[in-house]
Amino acid sequence: MRHNKELQEDFKKHGEAEFEFEKIDTLELKDDINYDYTRDLETLEGMWLEKIQPYGEIGYNSKKIER
């Protein structure tokens, strides 16, 4: 999990009751117990960031700078 200072501060300030968490997607488990899910998770994250645009006043994410 990545740390987000602003989110952490708001969570401490306002309390758990002011936040809602929901599962928006699932990742299929592989038969290989040594499978590295890093790329799969990054792909899902990118897809959802693009879809819901949780930036600025509607989220705690920052847009990645494209090079």
SEMAR-927613 format. One record per residue (C-alpha): residue in three letters; x, y, z. Coordinates in Angstrom, 1 decimal, decimal comma, padded with zeros to 4 digits. Each point is the difference from the previous one (the first is absolute). Example, Ala and Ser with C-alpha at 12.3 -4.5 7.8 and 13.67 -1.06 7.14 Angstrom:
# residues 2
<atom><res>ALA</res><c1>012,3</c1><c2>-004,5</c2><c3>007,8</c3></atom>
<atom><res>SER</res><c1>001,4</c1><c2>003,4</c2><c3>-000,7</c3></atom>
# end
This chain:
# residues 67
<atom><res>MET</res><c1>000,0</c1><c2>000,0</c2><c3>000,0</c3></atom>
<atom><res>ARG</res><c1>001,2</c1><c2>003,4</c2><c3>-000,9</c3></atom>
<atom><res>HIS</res><c1>000,0</c1><c2>002,7</c2><c3>002,7</c3></atom>
<atom><res>ASN</res><c1>-002,0</c1><c2>003,1</c2><c3>-000,6</c3></atom>
<atom><res>LYS</res><c1>000,7</c1><c2>002,7</c2><c3>002,6</c3></atom>
<atom><res>GLU</res><c1>-003,1</c1><c2>002,1</c2><c3>-000,8</c3></atom>
<atom><res>LEU</res><c1>-002,3</c1><c2>-003,0</c2><c3>000,2</c3></atom>
<atom><res>GLN</res><c1>001,6</c1><c2>-001,2</c2><c3>003,2</c3></atom>
<atom><res>GLU</res><c1>-000,4</c1><c2>003,5</c2><c3>001,6</c3></atom>
<atom><res>ASP</res><c1>-003,7</c1><c2>000,2</c2><c3>-001,0</c3></atom>
<atom><res>PHE</res><c1>-000,6</c1><c2>-003,5</c2><c3>001,3</c3></atom>
<atom><res>LYS</res><c1>001,4</c1><c2>000,9</c2><c3>003,4</c3></atom>
<atom><res>LYS</res><c1>-001,8</c1><c2>003,3</c2><c3>000,0</c3></atom>
<atom><res>HIS</res><c1>-003,5</c1><c2>-001,2</c2><c3>-001,1</c3></atom>
<atom><res>GLY</res><c1>000,1</c1><c2>-003,6</c2><c3>001,2</c3></atom>
<atom><res>GLU</res><c1>-000,8</c1><c2>-003,3</c2><c3>-001,7</c3></atom>
<atom><res>ALA</res><c1>-003,8</c1><c2>000,7</c2><c3>-000,1</c3></atom>
<atom><res>GLU</res><c1>000,5</c1><c2>002,8</c2><c3>-002,5</c3></atom>
<atom><res>PHE</res><c1>001,7</c1><c2>-002,3</c2><c3>-002,6</c3></atom>
<atom><res>GLU</res><c1>-001,5</c1><c2>-002,6</c2><c3>-002,2</c3></atom>
<atom><res>PHE</res><c1>001,9</c1><c2>-002,8</c2><c3>-001,5</c3></atom>
<atom><res>GLU</res><c1>-001,3</c1><c2>-002,3</c2><c3>-002,7</c3></atom>
<atom><res>LYS</res><c1>001,5</c1><c2>-002,7</c2><c3>-002,2</c3></atom>
<atom><res>ILE</res><c1>-000,1</c1><c2>001,2</c2><c3>-003,6</c3></atom>
<atom><res>ASP</res><c1>001,8</c1><c2>-002,9</c2><c3>-001,7</c3></atom>
<atom><res>THR</res><c1>001,5</c1><c2>-003,4</c2><c3>000,7</c3></atom>
<atom><res>LEU</res><c1>003,1</c1><c2>-001,7</c2><c3>-001,2</c3></atom>
<atom><res>GLU</res><c1>-000,1</c1><c2>-003,7</c2><c3>-001,0</c3></atom>
<atom><res>LEU</res><c1>002,4</c1><c2>-002,1</c2><c3>002,0</c3></atom>
<atom><res>LYS</res><c1>002,5</c1><c2>-002,1</c2><c3>-001,9</c3></atom>
<atom><res>ASP</res><c1>000,8</c1><c2>-003,6</c2><c3>000,6</c3></atom>
<atom><res>ASP</res><c1>003,7</c1><c2>000,9</c2><c3>000,5</c3></atom>
<atom><res>ILE</res><c1>000,5</c1><c2>001,0</c2><c3>003,7</c3></atom>
<atom><res>ASN</res><c1>003,1</c1><c2>001,9</c2><c3>-001,0</c3></atom>
<atom><res>TYR</res><c1>-001,7</c1><c2>002,1</c2><c3>-002,6</c3></atom>
<atom><res>ASP</res><c1>000,8</c1><c2>003,7</c2><c3>000,4</c3></atom>
<atom><res>TYR</res><c1>-003,1</c1><c2>002,1</c2><c3>-000,3</c3></atom>
<atom><res>THR</res><c1>001,8</c1><c2>003,4</c2><c3>-000,1</c3></atom>
<atom><res>ARG</res><c1>-000,6</c1><c2>000,7</c2><c3>-003,6</c3></atom>
<atom><res>ASP</res><c1>-003,6</c1><c2>-001,2</c2><c3>000,1</c3></atom>
<atom><res>LEU</res><c1>-000,8</c1><c2>002,3</c2><c3>002,9</c3></atom>
<atom><res>GLU</res><c1>001,7</c1><c2>002,9</c2><c3>-001,7</c3></atom>
<atom><res>THR</res><c1>-002,1</c1><c2>-000,6</c2><c3>-003,1</c3></atom>
<atom><res>LEU</res><c1>-003,2</c1><c2>-000,1</c2><c3>002,0</c3></atom>
<atom><res>GLU</res><c1>001,0</c1><c2>003,1</c2><c3>001,9</c3></atom>
<atom><res>GLY</res><c1>000,7</c1><c2>001,9</c2><c3>-003,2</c3></atom>
<atom><res>MET</res><c1>-003,2</c1><c2>-001,1</c2><c3>-001,6</c3></atom>
<atom><res>TRP</res><c1>-002,1</c1><c2>001,2</c2><c3>003,0</c3></atom>
<atom><res>LEU</res><c1>001,9</c1><c2>003,2</c2><c3>000,3</c3></atom>
<atom><res>GLU</res><c1>-000,7</c1><c2>000,8</c2><c3>-003,6</c3></atom>
<atom><res>LYS</res><c1>-003,7</c1><c2>-001,0</c2><c3>000,3</c3></atom>
<atom><res>ILE</res><c1>-000,9</c1><c2>001,9</c2><c3>003,2</c3></atom>
<atom><res>GLN</res><c1>002,6</c1><c2>002,8</c2><c3>000,0</c3></atom>
<atom><res>PRO</res><c1>000,3</c1><c2>000,3</c2><c3>003,8</c3></atom>
<atom><res>TYR</res><c1>002,1</c1><c2>003,1</c2><c3>000,0</c3></atom>
<atom><res>GLY</res><c1>-000,2</c1><c2>003,4</c2><c3>001,7</c3></atom>
<atom><res>GLU</res><c1>-003,2</c1><c2>000,6</c2><c3>002,0</c3></atom>
<atom><res>ILE</res><c1>-001,5</c1><c2>-003,4</c2><c3>-000,9</c3></atom>
<atom><res>GLY</res><c1>002,8</c1><c2>-002,2</c2><c3>001,2</c3></atom>
<atom><res>TYR</res><c1>003,4</c1><c2>-000,4</c2><c3>001,6</c3></atom>
<atom><res>ASN</res><c1>001,9</c1><c2>-001,1</c2><c3>-003,1</c3></atom>
<atom><res>SER</res><c1>002,5</c1><c2>002,0</c2><c3>-002,0</c3></atom>
<atom><res>LYS</res><c1>000,3</c1><c2>-000,2</c2><c3>-003,8</c3></atom>
<atom><res>LYS</res><c1>003,2</c1><c2>-001,6</c2><c3>-001,1</c3></atom>
<atom><res>ILE</res><c1>002,2</c1><c2>002,2</c2><c3>-002,1</c3></atom>
<atom><res>GLU</res><c1>000,4</c1><c2>-001,6</c2><c3>-003,5</c3></atom>
<atom><res>ARG</res><c1>003,5</c1><c2>000,2</c2><c3>-001,4</c3></atom>
# end
